[in-house]
């Protein structure tokens, strides 16, 4: 499995929520308690996206076929125009009407609402809750608002299929919708990362570096393996010295330092999300000795694995 696919697979906490809006202007929806990552696609008409947490940020305009990836914000507004007053606030999964004069939106089909009349904007919204440290690595690839313009990339066919499926209610529908939304997300991420102005983490840029990208894939495929620099170099067909220098130059840290960081991210999420013992977590991320794992984890996170588990489960926030 390649590195980006590995991150997407491990970061998924639960099924995404997918909704479709078919509504004539004026319309405006504010999403409070925003999820970790939102995919918004305009299929027809146009829309505006505003990050309410950042009043200095200019709203982004979406034309037909454009996709917006929204992350790292607690509150945002999607509307037909940035000038449209707030009408509805979605908080805690519930709709709160702000403008009592707003025309009621009716359910047009499963997961589809609006008025469905000519001249309406057609909008798809998919919301992800990404978990833990692995999710953070994925989100760090993006600015709070990334807009992927419609163009030569292949998202349109996937969007049309997603919109069609969103209006159905058949056996296995959730599985189909989640896989289609994942496809749209990956295609949008690819298109965003290919833009010259995109500020990407060093590990992503290193994926295109000969030998280094192969080594990253190996580390992600089997993080528990007792890797050495010499074995990695042999697997990618380079001398130890050459490989170590190229990896460090491309990724920004030596191979085994990267591996330790990745192991600690996996361990942090296992401690947060499972009931596995410290010893079991240690083995799963490549440590036969629970004591050695605890020392490494405390060095990386500043607290022991058991304290980390207790604090994150109690909702305490602290930096590692």
Secondary structure, DSSP 8 states (H G I E B T S, - for coil): --HHHHHHHHHB-S--EEEEEEE-SS-EEEESS--SEEEEEEEES-EEEEETT-TTS--EEE-TT-EEEEES-S-EEEESSTTS---EEEETTEEEES-TTS---EEEETTEEE---TT-EEEEEEEE-B-HHHHHHHHTTS-SEEEE-SSSSSHHHHHHHHHHHHT---TTHHHHHHHHHHHHHHHHHHHHHTSTT----HHHHHTTSTTHHHHHHHHHHTTTS---HHHHHHHTT--HHHHHHHHHHHHSS-HHHHHHHHHHHHHHHHHHH----HHHHHHHTT-S-HHHHHHHHHHHHSS-HHHHHHHHHTT-----
